[in-house]
Amino acid sequence: MKKLLEKIWQPFIVIAYSGTVIYLHLSRKILFFIHSDYQLWSIIGSSLLLITGTIKLIQILSTKQKEPFIHSKNSLKIFIICLLPLISLFILDPKPLSSSSYLLRTSNNQTNINNKNSKVSLFSFNPEARSFADWYYLFHQTSNLKTFEGMKAKITGFVVKSENLPENTYLLTRFTISCCSADATPISIPIEINSPIKLKNNDWIEVNGTLAVISDPENKEVESQTIGVKVTNYQLIQIPENPYVY
Amino acid sequence: MDEIIKNYLSDGTIIFWSIIIQAIPFLVIGIIIALLAEWHFFKKQTHKPNDSNLKGIVKMSFIGMILPVCECGNIPLVKKMIENRVKLQYAITFLFAAPALNPLVILSTWSAFRSNPSIVFWRITLTIFIAIILGIVFSLYPEKAELITKSLKEKINCEKNTSKNLKDIFKKFCQEFIEMLAILIVGAFIATIIQLVIPREFISTVGREPVLSSIVMILFAFILSVCANVDAFIALSYSNLFSAGSLLAFLVFGPMIDLKNVFLMKNIFSHKAIVMMSFLIFILVFFSSSLLNIFIY
């Protein structure tokens, strides 16, 4: 058994990594990690890995000669280094970035939203069809916030509730990514909910409501205003297939 | 409290794996290109007369423009170059020029900075300039053998090193991939820890200082370890906070040196060489981006 392991550990690691990435694609959890534009690259890379790993495994198993055990001193170390991330991924069921990353990654006046594909316009006839990113983009393109007052909005995001926020105010948040979650940046729209039920951090909700100019809950020291949603109704939802916005 | 720790662990796993998943395709493609090049190209190359040093260095700085490999895929290719006795200074020039000069990166930079095309021009110019300077500096280094790892030296001295047929390529692929993967894992792990510890607001607050902004963006590029193919869009998102010179520092330094890369480079270069190269690149990027801030932007 030990001899067999010594022979096959390299193709085993290669196949395990390709299998893990392919599993993430099949379970649609890959979008928790990378931008959708990178899916094809990832599929090509993991397929090539799977093919080469399998060929190598067949080569080893079909020859009786023992494979030379190159760098034998480091092999166990390398094997453990390669194995630990696989174990961590299976122990911790992958979830998109949470409110804990919100504080670490938040930065004023900065967002990764390019919205190059968006044809969003302030004058479109159906504002409720606008996505979270569309609204956020519009808020930052328009200097007169009063333009939005009274518009109906339907947006989805996860809840961030910090101690600084007024009682019924939450930050509905999404992360934007350009490449992968390593470059994720949070964007938030404040929401006001008059409900006795308290929402928790990381609850994913879909809200319907009306846009209104409110005092910026994140900028208490300087009296500034921002646009927020006065929620008329909301519902808790499952984590969406694609939790990030581009 | 438990919930917070759980969230940090979960976020750390996501960030760590996102770096690995994003790097794997380019690593695989890079190793395949490197093994195919070794099999076909390098054998022929050894029969060609050598160019003069400077001509060869300049040539190598432009070769990246025709090879679509970013920094992860570039390292296996450079390793194979050195194994096949391509001059060290040529390999170093290629290593630092190719990631930012590959056609996909130029296209993405153009697409991100259409409103400021000078960024594209200066990214290309500074990358070529710095890569050539590094090539020249290391061509003058007397003890070149000190610059590479012991295992690589042994491989260079081994006559039967070159892949003879396609079967050899499959044999070597797994070994090459695992060597690179183990190092990538360590680099991605450290990058993740730093991302979970240093608040981004801290980086952008310091970045408002005109003198420090280039250093901050260099540091940010080093920590973020993001693929050169998309770093222009990340730089774009900081364009309202940082000067154009410091954005260029991010765009030029990142593809040359980042946390993940430094660990991958340990597979080729000695610690001494990595420190020297990183320091030189830091100084060159810092001064050139500061000069651009002062005189051009």
Contacts between the chains, C-beta under 8 A, distances in Angstrom:
chain1	res1	chain2	res2	distance
A	10	B	174	4.4
A	10	B	175	6.2
A	10	B	178	5.5
A	11	B	174	5.5
A	13	B	178	5.7
A	13	B	181	7.4
A	14	B	174	5.2
A	14	B	177	6.0
A	14	B	178	7.0
A	17	B	24	7.0
A	17	B	181	7.0
A	21	B	21	6.0
A	21	B	24	6.6
A	24	B	21	7.4
A	30	B	21	7.3
A	32	B	14	6.0
A	33	B	14	6.2
A	33	B	17	5.6
A	33	B	18	4.2
A	33	B	21	5.1
A	33	B	22	7.8
A	34	B	18	6.0
A	34	B	21	5.6
A	34	B	22	5.6
A	35	B	230	7.7
A	38	B	22	6.4
A	38	B	25	8.0
A	41	B	25	4.3
A	41	B	26	7.6
A	42	B	21	5.9
A	42	B	22	7.8
A	42	B	24	7.2
A	42	B	25	5.8
A	44	B	25	5.9
A	44	B	29	7.9
A	45	B	24	4.8
A	45	B	25	2.7
A	45	B	26	7.4
A	45	B	27	7.7
A	45	B	28	4.7
A	45	B	29	7.0
A	46	B	24	6.8
A	46	B	25	7.6
A	48	B	28	5.0
A	48	B	29	7.7
A	48	B	32	7.0
A	49	B	24	7.0
A	49	B	28	5.7
A	49	B	177	7.3
A	52	B	170	5.9
A	52	B	173	4.8
A	52	B	174	6.8
A	52	B	177	7.8
A	53	B	174	6.5
A	55	B	170	5.0
A	56	B	170	5.7
A	56	B	171	6.9
A	56	B	173	7.1
A	56	B	174	4.7
A	59	B	167	7.7
A	59	B	170	6.8
A	59	B	171	6.9
A	70	B	175	6.4
A	71	B	151	7.4
A	77	B	182	7.9
A	78	B	178	6.2
A	78	B	179	7.4
A	78	B	182	4.5
A	81	B	182	4.7
A	81	B	185	5.5
A	81	B	186	6.9
A	82	B	178	6.5
A	82	B	181	5.9
A	82	B	182	5.8
A	82	B	185	6.7
A	84	B	185	7.9
A	85	B	16	6.8
A	85	B	17	6.9
A	85	B	20	6.8
A	85	B	185	5.9
A	88	B	13	5.6
A	88	B	16	7.9
A	89	B	13	6.4
A	89	B	17	6.2
A	92	B	9	6.0
A	92	B	10	5.6
A	92	B	13	5.0
A	94	B	10	7.5
A	94	B	13	6.7
A	94	B	14	6.2
A	94	B	17	7.4
A	95	B	10	5.2
A	95	B	14	7.3
A	96	B	14	7.0
A	97	B	11	5.3
A	97	B	14	5.9
A	97	B	15	7.7
A	98	B	7	4.3
A	98	B	10	6.4
A	98	B	11	5.7
A	99	B	7	6.9
A	100	B	4	6.1
A	100	B	7	3.9
A	100	B	8	5.3
A	100	B	11	5.7
A	101	B	7	8.0
A	101	B	11	4.8
A	103	B	199	7.0
A	104	B	195	7.4
A	104	B	196	6.7
A	104	B	198	7.8
A	104	B	199	5.1
A	104	B	200	6.4
A	105	B	199	7.9
A	105	B	200	5.0
A	106	B	200	7.0
A	106	B	201	6.4
A	107	B	200	4.8
A	107	B	201	5.2
A	107	B	203	7.7
A	107	B	204	4.6
A	107	B	241	7.8
A	108	B	201	7.5
A	108	B	204	7.3
A	109	B	240	5.6
A	109	B	241	6.4
A	110	B	204	6.4
A	110	B	237	5.8
A	110	B	238	6.1
A	110	B	240	7.0
A	110	B	241	5.9
A	111	B	237	5.9
A	112	B	233	6.8
A	112	B	234	6.7
A	112	B	237	4.5
A	113	B	237	7.7
A	114	B	112	7.5
A	114	B	233	6.0
A	114	B	236	7.0
A	116	B	111	7.8
A	178	B	226	7.9
A	178	B	230	5.0
A	178	B	233	4.0
A	178	B	234	5.3
A	178	B	237	7.4
A	179	B	22	6.2
A	179	B	226	5.4
A	179	B	227	5.8
A	179	B	229	7.6
A	179	B	230	3.9
A	179	B	231	7.9
A	179	B	233	7.6
A	179	B	234	7.4
A	180	B	18	3.7
A	180	B	19	6.7
A	180	B	21	7.0
A	180	B	22	4.4
A	180	B	226	7.4
A	181	B	14	5.1
A	181	B	15	5.6
A	181	B	18	4.2
A	182	B	15	5.2
A	182	B	18	5.2
A	182	B	19	5.3
A	182	B	22	7.6
A	182	B	191	7.1
A	182	B	192	7.8
A	182	B	195	6.7
A	182	B	224	6.4
A	182	B	225	7.0
A	182	B	226	6.1
A	183	B	224	6.2
A	183	B	226	5.4
A	183	B	230	7.7
A	183	B	234	5.3
A	185	B	200	7.7
A	185	B	237	6.8
A	201	B	3	7.9
A	202	B	7	7.3
